[in-house]
Amino acid sequence: MPILEYLGIIRSKKLNDVQIKNLDKYSPYYRRLNSKHKREFRSRVARFIHSKEFIPRNLEVITEEMKIVVASLAIQMTFGLPEVYLSHFGKILIYPDNYYSTINNDYHKGEVNPRFGIIVLSWKNLVKGIANENDGINLGFHELAHAIHLENRIANQEYGFIDSRLWERYNDLATYEMLKIKEGGISLFRAAAAIDHHEFFAVLLENFFEKPKALKAYSPNLYKKTTLLLKQDPIKLLKL
């Protein structure tokens, strides 16, 4: 299907009343938006849902609530990037709990597989992450951050939505923070952030959306660079 036709179809989709009710129930970000931004957010959540195949794993069905939760987290993270729907990742697999991976013979909470265009999430851990809005640990934000990082580099209609020069300046700050963590210095970020640049970006976005004030106080420069990367400022937008 031609991309313009595809975009025309998903743009015509709208949330029904039950979906809107669930969105209001499960998305604190949505609840704090003004009326204009709420309309745009609802429209983009609908587009995201209709552009993905949600696949149950060890679950009977994927509920509408599950779809709304995942889609609202994705749109929250990309709200400043109007045409980004993570189009490379067409399938979202949801397990009830940690699942066993035969790739590395270990249990996972979630992962992103660019080869097959798949985002995998554990529902139990996803819910646990959103239940505490302020601890800087959120499986949904973490895995979707990986997808954003990868989507920006995959050659498709969404390619290169992050300015490369800005990314380089951000990357220098990230490298500094990773080194600080490895050397045992005091950092806002947990140890996993020092594994590599993909993990740092994921942990950064968890803190950016859950602890924006703390992140800004810790590193105003890194916070500013992140607002420029994602073209949104949670503190200003949500009037925290």
Disulfide bonds with the S-S distance in Angstrom:
none
